[in-house]
């Protein structure tokens, strides 16, 4: 609960008047003298205990308040929305693929079929190199693509927030496939002349989950800052298509060419709520890749039989995503669900377990109980991994078409962008609550929101 700045002085005066009144009444009743006599009645060793207890309690309370993690706030965000020269309508994309020498008729039919089912519209973007025939790939062009996306998003972010670049003390960058030297983080530091004591971290090889990790890492670094005043962390998430274009005939590896699009996002986190729009409430990650070979290899960069490098999207990916979502529902439920829903979940699980142990033939199988997350959240931000992924989340959670409409429209407008810089924050006032899931090997709602909410990178729910 918050109060307006004009109400706080009035509340302080009221509290002081109440304290003076209570002190006056206790003095008239002789309570202070009674306490002194009660204190002297104790043995000497009890005196030492009581005299040491009060300062210890005060110090403990002070240290608890002082050393507790600082709250992280989202100041604002910005997305790369593309340029007219990078726009690629579906018909143009199919025609372009048809002119590439390494694709045969069956591959073109496969590409056409996948695009018809992809849910991607005619406003998505690919880098300039993919407009060439044949596709032109080089380190210089990949770096130029990264600079276009990253610098455009950061320029918009600084313009929107009014924060000077030299106020940023932390930079966390995530880009899965493209990892040049100097890194993208170093490119940002050099371009914006950031301060000499900047803490810059560059994440790679983590796919869509890198955005989740970047938000958590930036938050922890901000919370570890003990100096007074506002501290800012810049988070940038992007992916380059130039360096990962696949020139082969393996269909699982052609999917990255067909479905992924150009994009990027930047966000500014702070320890101060002065200019902030959102507040981080919960951060939960569920990692399944370490325990399952299928999850570990569901997205794998490798060479095909002809030596062509590409990204292999396994057929196990939907199953891995569903398992990760179920695990994460269990992890986040205890933090955000109402008590009644938690009790129903536990009761249903216990009943199902007991029923399965009874020696009865022809028993009906209990379906797993899915809590009603609509009682905890007003909006759902779902990973735009395709219509199948969105439909799967809708089916598992039992939510409406209206709840998944933002994800479908984001997929239609931007395509499947291989980044998910997601964070879910809470307003200081209001009651808007949002949950989001990132369906990959590292899965997560990152948080529950009360109030202003955003999913950075794609869907924005202000």
Secondary structure as the mmCIF struct_conf table of DSSP 4:
data_model
#
loop_
_struct_conf.conf_type_id
_struct_conf.id
_struct_conf.beg_label_comp_id
_struct_conf.beg_label_asym_id
_struct_conf.beg_label_seq_id
_struct_conf.end_label_comp_id
_struct_conf.end_label_asym_id
_struct_conf.end_label_seq_id
HELX_RH_AL_P HELX_RH_AL_P1 UNK A 5 UNK A 28
TURN_TY1_P TURN_TY1_P1 UNK A 29 UNK A 30
HELX_RH_AL_P HELX_RH_AL_P2 UNK A 31 UNK A 40
TURN_TY1_P TURN_TY1_P2 UNK A 41 UNK A 41
BEND BEND1 UNK A 42 UNK A 42
HELX_RH_AL_P HELX_RH_AL_P3 UNK A 44 UNK A 67
BEND BEND2 UNK A 68 UNK A 68
HELX_LH_PP_P HELX_LH_PP_P1 UNK A 69 UNK A 72
STRN STRN1 UNK A 73 UNK A 79
TURN_TY1_P TURN_TY1_P3 UNK A 84 UNK A 86
STRN STRN2 UNK A 87 UNK A 87
HELX_RH_AL_P HELX_RH_AL_P4 UNK A 90 UNK A 98
TURN_TY1_P TURN_TY1_P4 UNK A 99 UNK A 99
TURN_TY1_P TURN_TY1_P5 UNK A 101 UNK A 102
HELX_RH_AL_P HELX_RH_AL_P5 UNK A 105 UNK A 118
BEND BEND3 UNK A 122 UNK A 122
STRN STRN3 UNK A 125 UNK A 125
HELX_RH_3T_P HELX_RH_3T_P1 UNK A 128 UNK A 131
BEND BEND4 UNK A 132 UNK A 134
HELX_LH_PP_P HELX_LH_PP_P2 UNK A 135 UNK A 136
HELX_RH_AL_P HELX_RH_AL_P6 UNK A 139 UNK A 161
HELX_RH_3T_P HELX_RH_3T_P2 UNK A 165 UNK A 167
STRN STRN4 UNK A 168 UNK A 175
BEND BEND5 UNK A 176 UNK A 177
BEND BEND6 UNK A 181 UNK A 182
HELX_RH_AL_P HELX_RH_AL_P7 UNK A 184 UNK A 192
TURN_TY1_P TURN_TY1_P6 UNK A 193 UNK A 193
TURN_TY1_P TURN_TY1_P7 UNK A 196 UNK A 197
STRN STRN5 UNK A 199 UNK A 203
BEND BEND7 UNK A 205 UNK A 205
TURN_TY1_P TURN_TY1_P8 UNK A 207 UNK A 208
HELX_RH_AL_P HELX_RH_AL_P8 UNK A 209 UNK A 223
TURN_TY1_P TURN_TY1_P9 UNK A 224 UNK A 224
BEND BEND8 UNK A 227 UNK A 229
STRN STRN6 UNK A 232 UNK A 239
BEND BEND9 UNK A 241 UNK A 241
HELX_RH_3T_P HELX_RH_3T_P3 UNK A 242 UNK A 244
BEND BEND10 UNK A 248 UNK A 248
HELX_RH_AL_P HELX_RH_AL_P9 UNK A 251 UNK A 259
STRN STRN7 UNK A 260 UNK A 261
STRN STRN8 UNK A 263 UNK A 270
BEND BEND11 UNK A 271 UNK A 271
BEND BEND12 UNK A 274 UNK A 275
BEND BEND13 UNK A 277 UNK A 277
STRN STRN9 UNK A 278 UNK A 279
STRN STRN10 UNK A 280 UNK A 280
STRN STRN11 UNK A 286 UNK A 287
TURN_TY1_P TURN_TY1_P10 UNK A 289 UNK A 291
HELX_RH_AL_P HELX_RH_AL_P10 UNK A 293 UNK A 296
TURN_TY1_P TURN_TY1_P11 UNK A 297 UNK A 297
BEND BEND14 UNK A 298 UNK A 298
STRN STRN12 UNK A 299 UNK A 303
TURN_TY1_P TURN_TY1_P12 UNK A 305 UNK A 306
BEND BEND15 UNK A 307 UNK A 307
STRN STRN13 UNK A 309 UNK A 313
TURN_TY1_P TURN_TY1_P13 UNK A 315 UNK A 316
HELX_RH_AL_P HELX_RH_AL_P11 UNK A 317 UNK A 336
BEND BEND16 UNK A 337 UNK A 337
HELX_RH_AL_P HELX_RH_AL_P12 UNK A 339 UNK A 357
BEND BEND17 UNK A 358 UNK A 358
TURN_TY1_P TURN_TY1_P14 UNK A 361 UNK A 362
HELX_LH_PP_P HELX_LH_PP_P3 UNK A 363 UNK A 371
HELX_RH_3T_P HELX_RH_3T_P4 UNK A 373 UNK A 375
TURN_TY1_P TURN_TY1_P15 UNK A 376 UNK A 376
BEND BEND18 UNK A 378 UNK A 378
STRN STRN14 UNK A 379 UNK A 382
BEND BEND19 UNK A 385 UNK A 385
HELX_RH_AL_P HELX_RH_AL_P13 UNK A 387 UNK A 397
TURN_TY1_P TURN_TY1_P16 UNK A 398 UNK A 398
HELX_RH_AL_P HELX_RH_AL_P14 UNK A 401 UNK A 414
STRN STRN15 UNK A 416 UNK A 417
BEND BEND20 UNK A 418 UNK A 418
STRN STRN16 UNK A 425 UNK A 425
BEND BEND21 UNK A 428 UNK A 430
STRN STRN17 UNK A 434 UNK A 437
BEND BEND22 UNK A 440 UNK A 441
STRN STRN18 UNK A 442 UNK A 443
BEND BEND23 UNK A 450 UNK A 452
TURN_TY1_P TURN_TY1_P17 UNK A 456 UNK A 457
BEND BEND24 UNK A 458 UNK A 458
#
